[in-house]
Amino acid sequence: GRLNADNARFLLLAVLIVLYMLCGAAVFSAIELPTEREAKERWEERLENFTRRHNLSRAELRHFLREYEEASVAGIRVDDIRPRWDFTGAFYFVGTVVSTIGFGMTTPATIGGKIFLIFYGLIGCAGTILFFNLFLERLITVIAYVMKSCHERQLRRKGVLPHNGRRGSGTSEADSLAGWKPSVYYVMLILCVASLIISCCASAMYTPIEGWSYFDSLYFCFVAFSTIGFGDLVSSQNIRYESQGLYRFGNFVFILMGVCCIYSLFNVISIVIKQSINWILKKFACKCCHRCQRRLFRSRRNVVMPGNVRSRRNISIETDAVNESDTDGRRLSGEMISMKDFLASNKVSLAIMQKQLSETANGYPRQMSSNSKQNGFSGGVGALAIMNNRLAETSVDR
């Protein structure tokens, strides 16, 4: 049933995600591990030279570096940066919380702040996800309206639809356009283009102001817009910028638009993935179905089969308990057919049986031929009557 199909889809998706994660882990490990080892060797060499030059204990220096790491968690950096917990910094922080980005550059250090974050994030994240879903609905509505208008214009150019809205030869086409919806692939393509345009424009703003390379800016846009939020690159962290107010407003707008587009794109891609999984399951089910049918026709010679061979078998424990016969090698039939299949495959027999029962009830029984009586064949009812009539005919011919 539907529950089994949903379970199969869920299991297949889980397996594909695990395989996808394993492949990603292998690729990232192969790319990043050599660089990590080189950086660690350079750091160990630099640390050794520093302790030797300044005659410091290596344990004391490591203790000092650990204290600095604790200070950096509280927002203290070597370079001058803007205050983390003034109003603008706090507003930037709550924006990363409710959008589920979570850069990690700013985190609450007090117990009260951590407790408040739990309840604040619970409601804020739920409300923002609802906003993204409503945004996706309206975005798809706009896309569908624009694409439908373009489709109608093309049909009018071809002469299929009337130009003045009058119904004529194109009535069926106009009726079909009433429920017309764009393909999910077109919507995905439009969202991809929109996300790319927003990312390119945002990167053109970040590159000169933040001092990043254009590729790093594109990388930051994807990490931020997809709400992954590593925190290795974070915008609007310096104390002063040229046109600071305008830049922070532009940063807010780009992040908002980018998150909405990427979130919508993820939802559309998930639909495509679901369709692909359904296609895989359908192909797998068809192969299994054909294989089972061949096995049935080879081994089950005395099985009562309905008119249409069922693609799925719901065999209970009782039917599985039927053993193979040792005398002739044939297995007794433990299968059952549904009433629907029985009626569908016996329409003619049931019609004859209904006619015979009606004649008998009205007192006009069908007169059997003398040949039938002589040969000892009774009339019968339904399929039995057909068999008896056929046997009577063959015996007369003889």
Helices and strands as residue ranges (DSSP letters): H 2-53, H 58-73, H 87-98, H 111-158, H 171-178, H 184-210, H 214-225, H 244-299, H 317-320, H 339-345, H 347-361, H 370-374, H 383-397
